[in-house]
């Protein structure tokens, strides 16, 4: 999927999912457009992928 991003210098671009993850991690973008919510997501303010809370329930993973 290709998504629209806004850099800190206020320029816009289109990037793929993989590039978006790298741009978020390296803090190279200010915002990106999330089509599923039909709104702009501000990095550092809104929830972005990879952010999760702490799970305190039982571990359901199975060992091999």
Secondary structure, DSSP 8 states (H G I E B T S, - for coil): -EEEEEETTS-EEEEEHHHHHHHHHTT-EEEEEETTTTEEEETTTS--TT------S-------
